[in-house]
Amino acid sequence: MNVQKPPATLPPWVKAEVADACAPGRSCTHPLLRITEVRHYFPTSEIRFERLGGLVKSVIAVKRK
């Protein structure tokens, strides 16, 4: 089984969760960041929300000029 390694740019606690989630014999899942965590990791970015039917589908950090 080919186990994917988490990207080097993720914080250490996320890497540990991804490595655990991708352990052999388990399906590979990635933890989702909360909106407050997105704001923390991208403090100078504009946070946009993609909505579908009034519900937030995606959170996007856009670099400000």
Steps between C-alpha positions, in 0.01 A plus 500: 500500500635844405477735801494872419715733706349833609638816335792667681314833525240372747538565874648207698173407673322473164785286359463259793124471447541444125776241553277316750199521267706361211638205693501167313162329509309826546346723239695824454312803632612856561386710795308814409603835641251711691438856379692638801797277409493621139506860629790411731714341225415769243479823707565739208259327260139577424281206603226419250218251533363288215136424567254249362138530598586747777750266667876555499655246263859628495718751681758671280794721605581758231827692516448876525698729270 
